[in-house]
């Protein structure tokens, strides 16, 4: 299933004339970046996994089971050689300004879930925010909304 979604991402982010991405692809892109954010401080634990599941469940109106499945799928993504770039590109090219800011807010929530904000997490979120097209003010607003 993950391979099908990755293939869809490659096709749908191809530029002019590309079909819009589905809501499930958007959800996976956001969840994959949240998993990546949680892993950056080298301590991706059960509390962060639960926090990501809770956040995606709330943000995307998913049942707890569907939210957990989405996060599990996002975790599987980390085993593939694509890195976060395919998901970052999907967000940058296919999400509205508000959706991009919402994803960055979710990233801050994940980073704050363990009660400790590591410097590497801050740097990664700020870099990802820039890559998806948010300026410093929007990134700061997303951080404030997460706290």
Backbone bond lengths (Angstrom), bond angles and torsions (degrees), N, CA, C in turn:
res aa  C-N    CA-C-N  psi(-1)  N-CA   C-N-CA  omega(-1)  CA-C   N-CA-C  phi
1 X - - - 1.447 - - 1.524 111.28 -
2 X 1.336 117.22 -43.43 1.456 120.95 179.87 1.520 110.87 -59.66
3 X 1.313 117.06 -39.94 1.460 120.26 -179.86 1.522 111.15 -62.24
4 X 1.334 117.77 -36.80 1.460 121.66 177.98 1.524 110.76 -65.23
5 X 1.323 116.30 -41.27 1.463 119.90 179.77 1.520 110.07 -67.46
6 X 1.338 116.99 -42.72 1.465 120.69 177.36 1.525 109.75 -59.70
7 X 1.320 117.22 -44.21 1.466 120.81 178.31 1.521 110.46 -61.08
8 X 1.315 117.23 -41.37 1.465 120.74 178.23 1.517 110.77 -63.67
9 X 1.323 116.96 -38.88 1.459 120.29 178.16 1.519 111.00 -63.01
10 X 1.306 116.99 -42.38 1.463 120.79 -179.60 1.525 111.26 -62.37
11 X 1.314 116.85 -40.47 1.463 121.35 -178.61 1.518 110.61 -74.17
12 X 1.308 116.82 -45.42 1.459 120.79 -170.76 1.514 113.67 -78.07
13 X 1.306 118.97 -15.47 1.452 119.36 177.73 1.514 110.32 -101.29
14 X 1.299 115.93 23.90 1.447 121.06 -175.02 1.503 117.05 -79.97
15 X 1.334 119.73 4.86 1.446 120.64 175.66 1.516 112.25 104.80
16 X 1.345 115.77 -150.67 1.456 122.03 -174.76 1.522 111.14 -56.14
17 X 1.311 115.47 135.80 1.455 120.73 177.59 1.514 114.70 82.10
18 X 1.315 118.13 -3.70 1.455 120.55 179.71 1.526 109.31 -70.95
19 X 1.311 115.81 143.97 1.461 120.79 179.36 1.526 109.29 -68.20
20 X 1.330 117.42 148.43 1.463 119.10 177.96 1.526 110.59 -64.63
21 X 1.315 115.96 149.07 1.458 119.39 179.78 1.520 109.44 -77.09
22 X 1.311 115.31 152.18 1.453 120.70 179.29 1.519 110.38 -77.57
23 X 1.315 115.58 164.34 1.459 120.79 177.40 1.526 110.49 -61.37
24 X 1.332 118.39 -37.91 1.469 120.05 -179.20 1.527 110.94 -66.34
25 X 1.320 117.79 -34.77 1.468 120.34 177.06 1.527 109.30 -68.89
26 X 1.323 117.57 -40.47 1.469 120.67 176.59 1.531 110.47 -60.71
27 X 1.320 115.47 -43.50 1.461 119.47 -179.75 1.525 111.22 -62.78
28 X 1.332 116.74 -42.35 1.455 119.94 179.63 1.525 110.60 -65.29
29 X 1.318 117.78 -41.53 1.464 120.70 179.63 1.526 110.33 -60.13
30 X 1.322 116.82 -45.59 1.461 120.60 179.40 1.527 110.99 -64.84
31 X 1.323 117.12 -45.79 1.473 120.58 -179.47 1.524 111.42 -63.64
32 X 1.326 117.15 -39.14 1.469 120.42 179.92 1.527 111.06 -62.81
33 X 1.329 117.26 -40.14 1.465 119.05 177.23 1.517 111.75 -68.38
34 X 1.337 117.19 -33.27 1.462 119.45 176.75 1.523 111.30 -66.56
35 X 1.318 117.15 -41.41 1.464 120.67 176.60 1.519 109.53 -61.92
36 X 1.320 116.81 -44.09 1.470 120.44 178.78 1.527 110.67 -60.58
37 X 1.323 117.20 -42.15 1.464 120.56 178.44 1.524 111.13 -61.47
38 X 1.310 115.71 -42.72 1.470 119.90 -179.43 1.522 111.71 -66.02
39 X 1.302 117.35 -32.83 1.467 120.98 -177.99 1.521 113.29 -79.66
40 X 1.288 118.70 -16.56 1.456 121.60 -174.59 1.519 114.12 -63.09
41 X 1.314 117.68 -26.85 1.464 118.68 -179.52 1.525 111.64 -93.49
42 X 1.316 117.03 13.33 1.474 124.14 175.92 1.524 113.62 65.15
43 X 1.318 118.02 17.58 1.462 118.83 178.19 1.524 109.75 -140.02
44 X 1.317 115.82 66.68 1.463 120.69 177.28 1.516 107.08 -81.73
45 X 1.323 115.38 101.02 1.462 119.02 -175.22 1.522 111.25 -112.83
46 X 1.312 114.79 -178.48 1.453 121.54 -176.40 1.527 112.04 -61.13
47 X 1.338 117.42 -34.86 1.468 119.10 -179.69 1.525 110.76 -65.98
48 X 1.326 117.22 -37.19 1.463 120.01 177.99 1.530 110.76 -71.34
49 X 1.331 116.29 -39.03 1.468 119.91 177.12 1.524 109.87 -60.39
50 X 1.332 116.15 -45.19 1.463 120.72 178.44 1.525 111.22 -64.52
51 X 1.335 116.06 -39.37 1.467 119.79 179.00 1.525 110.87 -63.09
52 X 1.325 117.23 -43.32 1.468 120.27 178.57 1.526 109.60 -63.64
53 X 1.314 117.29 -44.39 1.471 120.68 178.41 1.527 110.75 -59.86
54 X 1.316 116.48 -43.09 1.465 120.63 179.62 1.532 110.10 -65.08
55 X 1.312 116.75 -44.92 1.468 121.19 -177.72 1.525 110.98 -64.13
56 X 1.337 117.61 -47.97 1.474 118.57 179.97 1.526 110.69 -66.74
57 X 1.323 116.59 -34.18 1.457 119.40 176.91 1.522 111.53 -61.85
58 X 1.335 116.13 -45.55 1.459 120.91 179.55 1.527 111.50 -68.32
59 X 1.314 116.41 -48.56 1.466 120.90 -174.65 1.523 112.98 -68.17
60 X 1.327 117.09 -35.35 1.465 121.08 -175.42 1.526 112.71 -107.53
61 X 1.347 116.22 7.11 1.463 121.57 178.12 1.531 111.31 55.41
62 X 1.330 115.56 51.33 1.465 121.96 -179.80 1.523 109.96 -105.52
63 X 1.312 115.56 152.44 1.459 119.95 173.10 1.527 107.86 -67.69
64 X 1.328 118.05 159.69 1.464 119.76 177.54 1.534 112.61 -56.23
65 X 1.318 116.65 -37.63 1.471 120.10 179.62 1.524 111.27 -67.61
66 X 1.342 117.17 -43.66 1.462 120.64 179.00 1.525 111.40 -66.77
67 X 1.323 116.23 -37.73 1.462 120.05 178.15 1.527 110.52 -63.82
68 X 1.329 117.04 -43.97 1.462 120.83 178.41 1.528 110.37 -63.20
69 X 1.319 117.32 -42.13 1.473 120.64 178.34 1.518 111.17 -61.73
70 X 1.325 116.73 -40.64 1.467 120.44 178.34 1.525 110.72 -62.97
71 X 1.315 117.39 -44.02 1.467 120.68 179.88 1.526 110.25 -67.36
72 X 1.317 117.54 -39.45 1.467 120.15 176.27 1.530 110.61 -60.12
73 X 1.320 116.75 -42.22 1.458 121.25 177.62 1.525 110.95 -64.57
74 X 1.325 116.56 -40.82 1.467 120.84 177.61 1.526 110.86 -63.30
75 X 1.327 116.89 -37.03 1.467 120.30 177.06 1.521 111.32 -65.23
76 X 1.323 117.05 -38.81 1.467 120.59 177.86 1.520 110.73 -60.28
77 X 1.305 116.79 -33.16 1.460 122.33 179.40 1.526 111.41 -55.62
78 X 1.306 115.24 -32.14 1.465 118.48 -176.80 1.523 112.72 -66.94
79 X 1.307 117.08 -15.59 1.468 120.48 179.02 1.521 112.16 -84.31
80 X 1.313 117.07 -7.55 1.463 120.82 -178.02 1.527 110.17 -95.37
81 X 1.323 116.90 156.15 1.464 120.47 -175.30 1.524 115.13 -79.46
82 X 1.324 119.47 10.25 1.457 120.81 -174.95 1.518 113.95 -81.54
83 X 1.312 117.33 -20.26 1.452 119.38 -176.39 1.519 110.28 65.74
84 X 1.311 115.35 -169.82 1.458 119.48 -177.80 1.520 112.54 -82.01
85 X 1.337 118.37 -8.38 1.466 120.41 -171.93 1.518 113.90 -61.08
86 X 1.313 118.60 -37.92 1.461 119.64 -179.22 1.532 110.67 -66.44
87 X 1.316 117.24 -34.70 1.450 120.52 179.20 1.527 110.29 -76.66
88 X 1.316 117.16 -38.76 1.462 120.88 176.43 1.517 110.18 -61.05
89 X 1.308 116.84 -44.32 1.465 121.32 179.64 1.533 110.64 -64.31
90 X 1.316 117.03 -40.68 1.464 120.49 177.35 1.521 110.44 -58.36
91 X 1.317 117.01 -45.47 1.464 121.31 -179.86 1.523 110.47 -66.23
92 X 1.315 117.66 -46.51 1.464 121.01 -178.47 1.525 112.23 -61.32
93 X 1.318 117.20 -38.96 1.461 121.03 -173.05 1.525 114.45 -92.21
94 X 1.324 117.61 -18.20 1.466 118.90 -170.71 1.520 115.74 -126.44
95 X 1.324 117.71 -6.23 1.457 120.39 -179.71 1.529 109.18 -100.40
96 X 1.325 115.70 147.58 1.462 120.48 173.95 1.534 108.93 -70.60
97 X 1.330 116.21 169.26 1.466 119.99 177.33 1.525 110.81 -56.33
98 X 1.328 116.42 -44.74 1.464 120.25 -179.91 1.525 111.19 -64.48
99 X 1.322 117.55 -42.67 1.465 120.23 179.00 1.528 111.17 -62.29
100 X 1.325 116.94 -39.51 1.472 119.66 178.44 1.526 110.39 -64.48
101 X 1.332 116.76 -43.00 1.455 119.24 178.63 1.530 110.40 -66.22
102 X 1.323 117.37 -37.48 1.464 120.48 177.31 1.531 111.27 -61.62
103 X 1.336 117.38 -40.88 1.466 120.68 178.44 1.522 109.95 -63.17
104 X 1.313 117.34 -43.00 1.468 120.01 179.68 1.523 110.21 -65.91
105 X 1.321 117.83 -37.10 1.469 120.41 174.56 1.524 109.93 -60.17
106 X 1.336 116.45 -43.03 1.470 120.26 177.93 1.522 110.68 -62.05
107 X 1.329 117.47 -39.40 1.464 120.51 178.29 1.524 110.75 -61.07
108 X 1.335 116.73 -43.45 1.466 119.61 177.60 1.529 110.64 -62.57
109 X 1.328 117.40 -41.03 1.467 120.20 179.08 1.519 111.20 -60.44
110 X 1.323 116.58 -41.66 1.464 120.44 178.88 1.525 109.97 -64.71
111 X 1.317 116.23 -46.01 1.465 119.92 -178.49 1.529 111.26 -62.21
112 X 1.314 116.80 -32.98 1.465 121.11 -179.28 1.524 113.38 -85.64
113 X 1.324 118.11 -9.21 1.465 122.28 -173.11 1.519 113.80 -61.60
114 X 1.316 117.71 -32.07 1.465 119.41 -178.11 1.529 112.49 -89.33
115 X 1.331 116.41 4.69 1.456 120.04 177.66 1.512 114.00 81.79
116 X 1.310 117.93 1.94 1.458 122.07 -179.01 1.524 108.41 -137.63
117 X 1.319 115.88 125.36 1.456 120.71 178.74 1.522 108.54 -102.29
118 X 1.323 115.45 103.91 1.463 121.04 -178.73 1.525 110.05 -75.96
119 X 1.308 115.85 147.25 1.465 121.57 -179.67 1.524 111.29 -58.20
120 X 1.324 116.66 -36.96 1.465 120.32 179.72 1.525 110.59 -66.35
121 X 1.329 117.34 -33.14 1.464 120.66 176.87 1.528 110.80 -67.13
122 X 1.323 116.26 -44.84 1.464 120.81 178.55 1.526 109.99 -59.27
123 X 1.316 116.64 -47.96 1.467 120.69 -179.00 1.526 111.28 -62.01
124 X 1.324 116.71 -42.38 1.455 120.24 -178.81 1.522 110.92 -66.38
125 X 1.315 118.00 -43.71 1.464 120.49 -179.53 1.522 110.33 -65.71
126 X 1.324 117.31 -42.45 1.464 119.66 178.37 1.529 111.13 -63.34
127 X 1.323 117.05 -38.50 1.469 120.80 177.66 1.527 110.32 -66.28
128 X 1.340 117.11 -46.68 1.460 120.49 179.32 1.523 111.57 -63.07
129 X 1.313 116.63 -39.53 1.468 119.84 178.23 1.528 110.41 -59.78
130 X 1.299 116.12 -43.29 1.472 120.45 177.91 1.528 110.50 -64.41
131 X 1.336 116.86 -42.63 1.460 120.92 -179.60 1.521 113.15 -64.37
132 X 1.326 117.55 -30.77 1.462 119.55 178.87 1.525 111.87 -89.63
133 X 1.320 117.25 0.83 1.457 120.91 172.49 1.513 116.59 100.46
134 X 1.325 118.13 16.46 1.461 120.14 176.82 1.514 109.87 -92.70
135 X 1.328 115.79 140.45 1.458 119.38 174.94 1.531 109.24 -85.95
136 X 1.325 116.40 177.56 1.463 121.16 -176.16 1.524 111.55 -61.84
137 X 1.325 117.36 -38.50 1.480 120.48 -178.91 1.534 110.49 -65.50
138 X 1.321 117.65 -43.40 1.471 121.24 179.50 1.525 110.05 -66.44
139 X 1.318 117.18 -37.02 1.465 121.58 178.62 1.525 110.15 -65.95
140 X 1.331 116.56 -42.17 1.461 120.73 177.61 1.525 110.72 -64.92
141 X 1.325 117.03 -39.84 1.469 120.80 178.04 1.524 110.82 -63.98
142 X 1.329 116.52 -39.03 1.463 120.61 177.73 1.520 110.63 -64.32
143 X 1.318 116.41 -40.80 1.477 120.32 178.15 1.519 110.78 -64.05
144 X 1.330 117.13 -43.94 1.459 120.86 179.63 1.536 110.60 -62.90
145 X 1.320 116.53 -38.54 1.470 120.26 179.73 1.520 112.01 -66.84
146 X 1.312 116.52 -26.44 1.465 121.13 -178.92 1.506 112.88 -79.18
147 X 1.310 117.94 -20.16 1.468 120.64 -173.86 1.487 114.27 -89.04
